[in-house]
Amino acid sequence: MKKITYAISFLFLIIYSLNINLLAEHNYDNFSLNINGLNNSRDNGRFRDDYDNSTLWTVYVSSTSECSDCKTRFWLEDYSGHNISDTYSVGNYERIWKNPKNSASRKDNYLTAEDNDAAPSKFTVKGNWDEEWGQTP
């Protein structure tokens, strides 16, 4: 019995030390963002519980009223508006999986979007996102 306890403890130690995120859930949150001119728009924050920036975040665009082949620029911000990921352009019916910056860990992450064309247009973009999706799909 003592050997089994040691073996289980050793297994958990290995998993923890390798930063394997086995508990990352795919709990997508729907969004609908109104992009107004050159101003960005952001969704409600979601708490990123993970310390490991190799745990990806994801966004999927299901529709945009701008145009069918237009792209929208997305990134993550913290509460104060600081970027905690790089920016990525995402088109209609497209999903991306990206790494956040180390500063995204253990805080609320906000999905933020703006017009990719830097044009003064107004449109709505809809889809879903997850602040800690897991490892590369």
N, C-alpha and C positions, 0 to 999 in steps of 0.2 A: 504494500500500500504506500509505503514511504517513497519507493521508486516512481510510482505513478504520479504522486504529488510533485516530486522533483521534475519529472518529465513535462508535466503540464505547466509548471512554473517556468521552466526553461523555454518552452514553446511560446508562451506569452511574452517573455523577455525578448526573444528573437523578433517576434512580430512588432513589438513596440520599438525596438532599436532600429529596425529597417524602415520605420515610418510607413508601414503598409496600412492604408486606410480601408479596412474591410467593412466598416460600418457606414460608409457614405451612402446616403439614400438618394434616389432620384426623385426628389419631391419638387416637381416643377411648379412654378408660380406663374399664373397668367398675368400679362401686362397689356395695357392699352395706353400709349403715350402720345400726347398731342404735341407735335413739333411746331413751334411757332417762330417762323422767320429764322434768324440766326441764333436764337436762344436754345439752350439745351433743355431737356425735360428728364425727370428721373422718377423711378418707381419707388414704392415703399421699401424700406430697408429690410434685409434678412440677415440674421446673425450667422456669421461664419465661425463655426466652432473649431475648425481645424487649424493646427499650427504649421502644416506642411503645404508650401506653395506649389508642390507638384500635384495637389488635388485640384482638378480643373473646375472652372466655372463654365457655364454654357448658356447660349441664347439662341432661340429659334424664332424666325419671323414668319408668321402665318399669313399676314396681309399688311399692305400699306396702301394708303389712298394717294400716295404721291404718283407712282407709275409702276407698272408690273415688273420692269427690269431695273428700277432704281435701287440704290443701296442706302442704308442708314448706318451711321457710325455709332458704335456702342462701346462702353467701358464701364468699369466699376469705380465708384467714389465712396469715400467714407462720409460720415455725418457732416464734417466741416467743408466738404466739397473738394478734398484733395484726391487726385487720381490714385487709385490703388491697383490699377491694371493699365496695360497699354490700350490703345484704341483699335477697333477692328470694324471694317465695313461688312455688313451682312445684307444680302439680297432676299427677295421674297422666296419663301419655301426653302430657306437655307439655314443650317445650324452650324455653329462653331463651338469648339471646346478650346479654352485657353487657360494659361497659368496666370494667376494674379501675382502681384508683387508681395514680398514678405510682409509688408505693412497691412495687408488685408486680413490677417489672422486675428481671431478672437475679438471681432467687432462687427457692427452692422455694416453690410455692404449694400450699396444702392446701384441698381442698374440705371445707367444714364445713356441718353441718346441725343443725337443732333443730326441735322441734314448733312449728308455726305457731300453735297454739291456747294455748300456755303451760299445757297441762294435764299432769297427772302420768301420762300414758300411756306404754306401752312398745310400740314397733313397729319394723319393718325397712322401709327404703326402698332400692330398687335402681334402677340406671340406668347412664348413662355421662356422662363429662365430658371436657373438653379445656381446658387452661390457656391456650392461645393458638390459637384457632380460625381467626382471620383477620378480614377485614372484614365488614361487615353482609351477611347472606345475601340 
